[in-house]
Amino acid sequence: MELEMDTFVIEGGRRLAGRLRVHGSKNASLPLMAAALMCDDPVVLRDVPDLADIRNMLRLLAELGCHKTNEGGPKDVMCLHAADRSNSHARYEIVRTMRAGVCVLGPLLARRGYCRVSMPGGCAIGDRPIDLHLHGMRALGAHVSMESGDIIVKSPVGGLKGATIFLGGPFGSTVLGTANVMCAATVAKGRTIIESAACEPEIVDLASLLTKMGAKITGAGSPRITIDGVSQLGASGGGSIDHTVMPDRIEAGTFMMAAAITNGDLVLDNCPTDALLSTIDRLNAIGVEVEPIEILRPAGWVADPLRQAVRVTSGRVIKPVEVTTQPHPGFPTDLQAQLMALLTLADGNSVITERIFPERFLHVAELARMGAKIFRQGPTVIVSGVRQLKGAPVMASDLRASACLVLAGLAAEGTTIVNRVYHLDRGYEKMEEHLCGVGAKITRVSEKEVGE
Ligand code: EPU
C-alpha cells in the first residue's frame, strides 16, 4: 500500500488572491473508470485528476483485466481497455484501501454476469454499509451470497431482468449504490425504474458516459431514473468512447472557502457552479460573493453551467449560519468540515447538522486544538465564532477533515502542522502547490523531517 507520511507546515494569516483551475472530479472519475469494464472497446477519459484513489482504482481495474493503454501519454487522459475477462475478483487488499472499489460491482455483473467483491469495511466517517447496492442487484434477479468476507453476485440463468427498485435508505439514497444498479440495469431485459435514486451530478456524468456506450437512460439527476435494457454496450462503429470528466464540485467548494477564510479574492476556472447552488447559497448568507465572470471564449463556444469561471470575494465579517447536510441538491456532507473551519471565525453562533454520516466529525477535536469553540451533541454542532485561530499540530484520518484543517491553518495565527496528509492526497491534487500559487505559504515535508 502506498503510504506517504507527508506533513504540511502552514504559515497562516496570508490573504489568497489569484486564479485557480478546478480539476476533474474524483468522485465522478471512479465510477466512470469502473464503467470501462462494461464494454470491449477502449474508453478514453479526459481531465482525470492525479490522485491516490485514482491510482488505486487503476490497480484494481488492471487486476480485473482492464488496462490503461496510454502510459506515457498526457497525465490527465486515460485510455482504458477491458481486454481480458478472466478475473472478476476485487480483492480485500485493494478494496480496503479505497472503499469506492465497490463500484466495480455493477459493471462486472453487467458485462460478465458474475463478480466477487470484497465487502468494504467501515471507515473513519462511519459504518458505510452496502445493503442498498445488494437490494438493487437482487431486485434485478441477481443471486447474492457471502464467502470469506467477499460478496458474490451472479446473474440468473437468462440474465438480469428489469424491475422497479426503491433505493432510498435511512439517510436518503446512495450515490455509489445508484451507480451500481444503473450500470447493471443497462443490460437487464426490459425496463428498470430506480426510485429514490441519488441525484448527485456524478450520477449524471456516469449516465452520460453509459449513453455514449449505447445505454438507454432517462431521468439521471432526478430521483427517478428509467433504464431500458439493451443487449450489450460498445462504441458505435467499433471505435472508442470519449468522455471528459465533470469538474470536482468539492474541490471547487473547498477553494471557495479558502478564499472566504483568508478574506481573499480568487477566480476559479472550470467551476461547476450549477452543481454548487446550495453551497453558494450558504456562502452568500455568510457574506461571501460568488459571481460568474465573463472571459474571452473562442468562436463557437457554448456556455456550460458546469464549467464556468467565477470570482469569489469575501467581506471582512463572516456571518454565522445554520446548515444541514443533505443528499444533492442539498448542502454536501463532503463540504461540511471545510464550512465548519470557516464558521469558527464567524461573528456569532452557527449550527451545523450532519445528516448523511452522523459521525463525520473527526475535525471537531482538532479544530478545538486551534482555539475553536465547538459544542457537539449527536449529529449537531454549535460553532461559536472566535476572533482568531491559533496554529497547532493537528491530524485527521479523513480526507475532508484534513482539508478543513488546512483551511483553518491558512487563517490561523502562526504555524499549523497538518500531519498525515496522505488522506488529503486521496482527494486533492497537489493542494499545497495550487494554494501557494495564489499566496498561501505551505511546505510539504516528510514526517521524519518534522520530527528532527
Ligand atoms: N447507506 C446505507 N446503505 C447502503 C449505502 C449507503 O445505509 O447500501 C448510507 C450510508 O451509510 C450513508 C448514506 O447512505 O449514511 C449515503 O451514503 P452513499 O452510499 O451515498 O455514499 P457513497 O456512495 O459510498 C459517495 C462519495 C462520498 C460522499 C457520499 C455522500 C464517492 C467515491 N464517494 O459515497 O465521498 O460523502 O457519496 O455524498 O463518490 C469523499 O469524497 O470524501 C467521500 C466520502
Boltz pocket constraint, residues with backbone or C-beta under 6 A from the ligand:
constraints:
  - pocket:
      binder: B
      contacts: [[A, 26], [A, 27], [A, 28], [A, 30], [A, 100], [A, 126], [A, 127], [A, 128], [A, 129], [A, 130], [A, 131], [A, 132], [A, 133], [A, 134], [A, 169], [A, 170], [A, 171], [A, 172], [A, 173], [A, 174], [A, 175], [A, 176], [A, 177], [A, 198], [A, 333], [A, 334], [A, 355], [A, 356], [A, 357], [A, 399], [A, 400], [A, 427]]
      max_distance: 6.0
